[in-house]
């Protein structure tokens, strides 16, 4: 808790490099910067090459052309941002009627009205649910319309899709993120509106027809060269057995990715420096991984999982931090009920930090360790307060000033204690099936 290694390297990452979308020069610079920092600890560092998507944001504009009660000459402009991996409008823009849709059932019921129009999904992020400790559930509920809404509307002939930004702080900040297309499906323009502007459209549309001009000019370029950054701190007895501690290095291109996932990836890297400072080499190797391309493709985690498929038994546990920079309360563990009792010493060790909770979660605990968990590898993540994580998630406001240095240190401590414990056990934890009771 006395070390500033993580804070200093997080500042270097966010202030000196900034946004790190896959395929960008900043993404490549971040790989080089982090690899150099880890080599300085004495860890064995290598880069695992990965081909990553290369999507580039372009011009983003929207204005209301007609609406009920419109004064002559007034065309309000709207705040929005394109969703990742979407296509462009014509260069001069797209003019169309806005169809306000509240859920997928309504989309299906109004299928005949969709063709040629702009579908606006008016689903609202449930901040009350997030305040009650269920931010991930709130994100999943509202996020469904970003993940699959554009594809569903495209199948019905929509000209474009808009959605209300997924987040709880309405500071007229649009929140980007990836959307998912079916294989071979023709993509359409799609964007997230700032919550206030989405609500404006919904109010006006309740009074009568609303027409909009939409300009989005993103490009999908050929795949680019990327890399997972891998750093091994060798075990003293069972060096071929590995405990992974990780976060993702890429970020969206609006902010500087301080919370998503600068805190996680640098916090995980700092575990190696903690071991260096304390001169600790546990039985097993602790392997840090900075995952490539989590945000719009997960190519890094897929490449790593494929590379260890024949030796998956040697991957004894996997920790991923990707829940923001909130206060650390303990750990999440995707293990059996019997195995959970074995983790009690971790909670005891972390109690002085107020992070002594050991919580069982029968689910994937990170997008990047998901493929390993599916293969039976026990998965873990820091348990952090992320009730306000989605205020800035995927926005231009995801910057270093939102990170509390003490919370960052606590996350490092949580991961360091957990990783050391797992690597020092006489025998690895039992393998796990995620649906196991």
N, C-alpha and C positions, 0 to 999 in steps of 0.2 A: 504493500500500500504506500510505501515511501517513494517508489520509482516513478519517474516521469517519462520513461521510455515510450510508453504507448501514446501519451499526449503529444510528445514532440514529433513522433512519426505520423500521427493522425493529422497534426497541423501541416507537416510537410506534404502529405498526400492531398489534403483538401485545398490548402492555400497556394501551393506551388504547381499542382497539376490540375486540380479541379474535376469537372465532370469526366466520367470514364466509360462512355458507352462503347460496347464491343466494336472493334474495327477502327476506332478513332486513334489519332496520334497520342491523345492523353492516356488511353488504355495501355498502349505500348510503353509509354513513359512510366506508368505506375508499376508495370511488371518489372522494369529495370530498376526502379527506385527501391521497391520492396525486396527484390532479390539481393541488392547490394547491402541493405540494412541487415538482412538475415545472415549473409556471409560474414559480416562483422561480428556476429555472435559466436562464430565458430561452428555453426550448424552446416551440415552437408546439403547444399542447395542445388537444385536442378530445375529446369523448365520443361514442362511437358507440353509439346506443341499441340494446338487445337485450332481447327478452322472454325471461325465464328461468323455469325451474320453481320452484315454491314448496312445498317439502315440509317439514313441521314435525314434529319428534320429540315424542312424548308420554311417557306412563308406560311403564316397562319393568320387568317383574318376572317371575321364574320360580322355581318351587320343585318339588322332587321329591315326588310324592304317595305313590307306592309303589315299592319296590325290594327285591331279595333281602336278607334279614337285617335289615330295617328295625326298629329299636326302636320301641316304642309312643310315639306323640306326637312323633316326630322327622320334620321336613320340611325338609331342607337347602335353603337359598336359593342361587341361582346368579347369577353376574355375566355380563351379556350386554348387547348394544346392538342396536337395530333397524338393518337395512340400509336405505339410502336408496331412496326411491321404492317402498317396500313398503306393504302395507295393514295394517289393524288387526285384532286379534282382537275378539270380542264384548266389550263393556265389562266384563263380569264375568270375562273370561278364557276360555281354551280348555283343557280337560282331555283329554289323549290319550296314547296309547302312543308311546314313542320308538323309532324304527326306525334302528339304526346302520348307515350305508352308507359304504363306504370308497372307492368310485369309481363312475363312470358305468356300467361293465359290471355291477357288482353291483346298481345301481339298476334296470337293465333286467331282470336275472335275477329280481329280487324284486318286480317290478311288481305282482303280485297282492296283495302285502302292504301296499302303500303307502296305499291309499285310507283316508281318515279318520284317518291317523296323522301324527305329526310326524317328518319325515325329518331325521336328523342326519348331515351329511357330515363324516367324521372324517379328512379329509385333513390331513397335517402339513406345515407349512412346513419346507423343507430348509435349515436354517441352515448346515450344512456346505457346501452349494452356494454360499450367500451368502458365506461366509468365503473361498471360493475365487475370488471376483470375479464370481460369476454370480448376484447378488441379483435381478436382473430376471427371470432364468429361473426362480428359485425362486418368485418372486411370481407369475409366469404360471402355473406348475404348480398351486400351491395356489389361486390366484385363480380358476381355471376354475370351481371349485365355488361361488364367490360370484357370478361373472358370469352363469352360465347354470344353476347347480344349482337355484335356486328355480323357474325356469321349467320345467325338465325334471320336477321333482317335482310341480309343479302340474298338468301334463298328465296325470299318473297319479292325480290325486285326493288328493294330500297335503293335510292340514289346515294345515300350517305347515312351515317349513324352518328348521333351525339349521345352523350350520357352525362349525368350529374356527377361531378368529381367525387371520388371515394375518399372521404376524410371528414373529420369532425370539426375542424376550425374553419369557419367561413370568412376568410380574409381576402376573398376574391382571387384565390390562388387555384388555377387549374392543376389537376393531378394527372400525370401521364401514366403509362403502364402498357404492358403488352396485351394483345388480343389474340385469340386462337382461331385459325381458319381450318376448315376441313381440307383433306388432301385434294389437290387439284381445283379447289374452289377459287373463282375469280374474286379478288379482294376489292373492297370499296373504301372510299374515304371514311375515316372515323376519328372522332375527337372527343375530349372531355371538356365540358364547360365548367367554369367556376360555379360553385353552388348557387351564388346569388343570381347569376345570369340564367342558369337553368330554371331557377324558381320564377324568374321574370317571364320566361317563355311560357311556363306552365300557367301562370296567372293570366297572361294575355290570351293564350289559346283557349282558356275557359270562356272568354268573351267572344271569340270569333276566330276566323282564319288568320294565321301568321305565316308570312313568307320570309325567307332568309336568303342572303347571298353568302356562300361559304367558299373560302379559298384555302386549300391545303396543298402543299407541293413537296411532300417527302419523296425520297428516292430509296429504292432497294438496290444496292450495289452488289457486285460479286463478293462472295465470302472472303474474309480477310484472315491474316495470320494472328492468332492469339496464343495464350499459354496459361496453364496452371503453374503457379509458383509453389514448389514443394521443398520443404526444409526438414531434414531428419535430425533429431537429437538422439543418437544411438543408445539403445539399451545395453546394460552391462552384462546380461545373461541371455536374454531371448531377443536378440536384436532383429530377428526376422519377423517377430510378432509386433504389430503396430497398433497404437492408439492415435486416432486422428483428432486434431483440434483445428477448426477451420472457420472461414467466412468467405464471402465473395468480394472480389476486387473491383468488378465492374460496377457502374452506377448509371442511372439515367442522366440525361444531358441538360437538365434544367438547373439543378443546384450543383453542389460539389460532393454530394453523396456522403456527408459526414455521419449521418445516422444509418443510412441504407447504402452500403453496409460498411462504411469506414470504421465505425466503432467496433463492429464485429470482427472484421478481417484484421485490423491492427491489434485489437484486444487479444485475438487468438495468436497472432505472431508474437505478442509480448510474452506469452507463456514460455517460448524458447528462451527469451532473455531472462525471465525469472529463474529458470533452471540453470542458466549460465551463472547468474549472480550467486545462487546458492550452491553451485557446484554439485548438482544432483543429477545422477544418471540412474533412473529406475530400471527395473528388470527389462521392460520392453522399450522399444523405440517409440518416442512421441514424434509424430509426423504432423507438421503444420502444412495445411493446404490453403492457398488463396485461389478460390475457384474462378475460372473464367466464365463470362457470359451467362450468369444466373438470370439476369433480368429479361432477356428476350431469346432464350433458346436452350439454356442449361447444357451447352455443348461441353463445358469443362467437366462437370460431374459425370456425364455420360462417357467421356473419354477415359476418365480415371476408373470408373466402374468396369469398363471393358478391359482395361489394362491389368486389373487384378482378378478378373473373373476366374482364372484357373487357380488362384491362390487365395480365394476369399476367406478361407479359414484363418489366415494369418492377419486379417483385419479384425482385431478383437473388440474394438469399440470406436464410435465416431461421434464427435462433438461438433455442433455447428452453432455459431452465434449470428443471428440475422433477425433480431427483434428490437433493434433500436438502442438508444442510449439511456434508457430509464434506469431507475434504482434496482439493483440486483437483490432478489429475495431468496435465491437458492438455485436449485436445478430441476429441470424436467428430465425424466428418465423413461424411455420406452423399453421397459423390461417387464418380466413377469412379477406377480405379486410376491412370490417367494424371493426373487432376486432383489426386490426393493429393500428388504431388510438388510441385505449385505452392504447397502450404501449408507447406512446410519452414521458411520464414522465421518463421512463427508459433511453431512449436516452439522455434526458436533463441531468439526473443525471450523466451519464457516459461521457459527453462531455469533462470535464476537463482531462480525461485520453486519449482523442483522440479516444474514443470507443463509439461514440454517434450514430452510424448507426443502424437503426432498419429495417431489411430487411425481406420481406415476401418471404417465400419459400414453395411452395405447393408440398411438398415431405416429405418423411421420413427423419428425421434429426439425425438418429443414428441407428445402427443395434439393439442395446439393447432396446431402447424405441420404436422401430418399432411396436411390438405387441400392445403396449398401444395406439400408434397413430392410429392403425387400428381400435381400439375400440372407437375412437373419442376423446381421450385425446389430448389437445393442446400440441405440441412438440416444443422444443427450443434447440438451441445450441449456443455456442459462435461463433461469426463470426471472424475468424482469417485468417491471411495471411498464406496460406499453399502452396505457389508457389514452395517452395523447401522442403516441407514435404516429398515428395517421393524420395528425394535424399538418405535418410537413412532408409526409411520405410521398416520394415521386414528384416533388414540387421544386420551384426555384428557391424555396426557403430552407431546403435541407442543407444547412451550412454549419460550420464549426461552432458558432456561438450558441447553438442549441444543445451542445454536448457539455455536461457537467464533468469536469476532470475527476472528481471524486467517484462519481458513478462509473466512469470508465475504469478507474483503478480497481474498483470492486468487481467489475465484470472480469478483469484480468485475473484477480485473485480466485474467483469462483472457478474459472476454467483451469487455472494452474493447479489448484488443489484437486479438482476432479480428475484431470488428466494424469497427474502424478499417482493418485490413488489407484486408478484403473491400470496404469502401467506397472505398478508395484505389486499387485495382487499375485499370490502364488500361482493361481490358475485363472485363465480368462473367465469372464462372466458367461453364463449359459447363453446360447443363441436364442433368438426371440422370433416368434411369429406375431405380427402386429395385432392380429385379432384375438390373441391368447388372453384368457381371463386371469 
